[in-house]
């Protein structure tokens, strides 16, 4: 009997068919995990490679299972950039950890929509529990209401929408038109673009985002923040939100949360903390001081799908003001009223209907995946893995500092280093003066070349940023499988690419 | 060696550990799929049941694998409402189909973030292909730009944000303040709450949503739409968007798309089509006429994770104006510029960086899951399954029509029926007149009782709505595993619950 014959004309494939194919897929994944270190990190695919091999018209008839798996290997895999590679050192890495994949398999198979408590009580209550577990581990209070959103982009948008809702004259019915003065939101110039995007989406306008200068260590300057707020008040604008970033995207710098908290309280405006990347680091007592004060913030986001080894999507949003979030988002049409014909007699004491705390009505069972990850490693296991990453980062910083032709360009409080290659002064320009901008352009070009060469080599993947105008290489550790040897390989690749420049 | 000993202190569990546990999980899922029909559809969990059994403090040490799986069975599963149950007939059902689970397993394991083309070229190009496949199958033109969002809530929000962006005086920098007149958006009074939520989130205000009355069949009245737009123009407001729903949530009614298209073009305003549920039905030639005209709409949403047998999250958004969507959303910070140190020399002809077309920067490999579903069944297989559901729905409508004590309350063009129990006139009130409102209250109470009894019984799960003030039962077919016998069981449950009322 061929595979095609086994596909029934109606209904789903059988559970037995799932069993057979599922075992095959598990072996495929195990082989992938085993061999991922040997694949090029950054895909070598060229634009259109996959488009050329997958037809523009979908199949009329069922595709044979083995053909599909062969296409996966031959057509899809060459086009995958391996975020799971231990030498994925660009952006902020993520990890589909073993328990994360296992939990997600089950969550996908159950596929409940946790929009209402009753549409899957376990999804809601497990979400309460796992958000609570993480809160305690990172020093956030039980009083904060926790929820799982899909991404930090959405978590921050929800927080900023709640901040808007708390502007005294804001009325949801009238929207932005109800505001008597232009709203203003304050972030460091190093903040993530998602904050600006939230302002755009919410219709506050990109101009509503005031970018506060940073200090030498790329942390927000609280004096400049106070001045900006005062200037806006004087000009008749309405400051309504401050966003503190603990672990910025370019340098992982840490805004002065305690001082920002004082300012927010004085000004009676919402303080949102974006700790999407670095938040889990608060599990380490030695790094907790960076976070001290966030427990009093109005809202906090941290992402298990970044540095807590959980596959996408998993972003935790905590707030002291769930009522305000609900005021900003809740809309309950008749067909979602669960008190009509309720089977539980006590609808008052029900756990939350999470659909009322965000944009999406559809809510997958993300708590299950996170529960598997947290349970499998336990608090101590997670903490020691994070500490490993921080220690490896410090080692790398040491190598950079020890090298005559490289320099670090920012502190590295967590697991990322910003640095660049800076070769000795270039050829004399004739008048004995090496112009600064010419020199900077040369250095930028050198570092672009190094990055391109390393990434094309396939053994490591780095990304870049720009700090005070200087093109900067950036190496961030975040994948659970990254080991010291991987870091050494990456550093070798970088120094060899630099050496090749001078040839 | 105990399980706990096998958890290393650093790094991830091994690939071999994944293989062992993965096979166990596959068997667990296969058993679940095999037996799901025997479980109660609606969870019998009471508020707090899971909270009472999972501690508020997470584990310090690694949890033993078998303990975790036992907790899954004993604590989590009783709290799951089984959306995968063939007699989940509430709301709109979904399906974690066999190929959907398999595809999602691989997508989760690879875990790439497709924010940029280069961060996983295959994710971007496969997204182009599968959105193209579905487009052709449902009669949308190749010229429409397709993308996968997580939910229809987000797809519609993105579409409405693009509609706002196309208002001549709208400037993203200034946001809502740039509008010289209040914006207005038109939907039928039967439209999904996500449209109103989008207006709230975007800061347009809930008042910006004008709800147009419907005709006898619950479709939007185009005459009333024209009048509303004219009245708003006369009052100095700015009509900017019309939303046509093809398959509304309560009754699956179909708005007159061709007439709405004419109005939108005359008025030069954006037409968004919400076909989140019913869109896949356009694969059936006999139902295509309901959709005729949508190919010219400015944007269209349809959800594979509803009636196309794909596990959450999968919502397709198509538009003729990708540039406008990009103008509404694109923000590219330095660290995401992929032309710096690019390994491909030709960055101009690159496929899209999908992060520029929506809210979220994080984009999981949703195309892979959908590709598995579409390939495994093929166009004909999907079409015949959808037709099955429509035919089963017609059969149920026949049973209702044939029953003296039940009545249908709306047409059923797709796979849902709205109906109610209406027993013969109650006891004489003494003056010989049965007041209408008293009668309506009694009927409402009867139907609430029927729904509560059926749902508590666990053999089927129905939901309700309210149509022109009347409490209405609603039975919707959408799960791939629903068979004719399931429908008979559900109907038996309903008629028995009705019979029990008179006792």
Interface residues (C-beta under 8 A of the other chain):
Chain A: X7 X9 X10 X11 X12 X13 X14 X15 X16 X17 X18 X19 X21 X22 X23 X25 X26 X27 X28 X29 X30 X31 X32 X33 X34 X42 X43 X44 X45 X46 X47 X48 X49 X50 X51 X54 X56 X57 X58 X59 X60 X61 X62 X63 X65 X68 X72 X75 X76 X77 X78 X79 X80 X81 X82 X83 X84 X91 X94 X95 X96 X97 X98 X99 X100 X101 X102 X104 X105 X106 X108 X109 X110 X111 X112 X113 X117 X118 X119 X120 X121 X122 X123 X125 X126 X128 X129 X130 X132 X133 X134 X136 X137 X142 X150 X151 X152 X153 X154 X157 X161 X164 X171 X172 X173 X174 X175 X176 X177 X178 X182 X192 X193 X194 X196 X197 X199 X200 X201 X202 X203 X204 X205 X206 X207 X208 X249 X250 X305 X309 X311 X312 X313 X315 X328 X329 X331 X332 X333 X334 X335 X336 X340 X341 X342 X343 X344 X346 X349 X350 X351 X359 X360 X361 X362 X364 X368 X372 X374 X375 X376 X377 X378 X379 X380 X381 X384 X385 X388 X448 X449 X451 X452 X455 X456 X463 X464 X465 X466 X471 X474 X480 X481 X483
Chain B: X7 X9 X10 X11 X12 X13 X14 X15 X16 X17 X18 X19 X21 X22 X23 X25 X26 X27 X28 X29 X30 X31 X32 X33 X34 X42 X43 X44 X45 X46 X47 X48 X49 X50 X51 X54 X56 X57 X58 X59 X60 X61 X62 X63 X65 X68 X72 X75 X76 X77 X78 X79 X80 X81 X82 X83 X84 X91 X94 X95 X96 X97 X98 X99 X100 X101 X102 X104 X105 X106 X108 X109 X110 X111 X112 X113 X117 X118 X119 X120 X121 X122 X123 X125 X126 X128 X129 X130 X132 X133 X134 X136 X137 X142 X150 X151 X152 X153 X154 X157 X161 X164 X171 X172 X173 X174 X175 X176 X177 X178 X182 X192 X193 X194 X196 X197 X199 X200 X201 X202 X203 X204 X205 X206 X207 X208 X249 X250 X305 X309 X311 X312 X313 X315 X328 X329 X331 X332 X333 X334 X335 X336 X340 X341 X342 X343 X344 X346 X349 X350 X351 X359 X360 X361 X362 X364 X368 X372 X374 X375 X376 X377 X378 X379 X380 X381 X384 X385 X388 X448 X449 X451 X452 X455 X456 X463 X464 X465 X466 X471 X474 X480 X481 X483
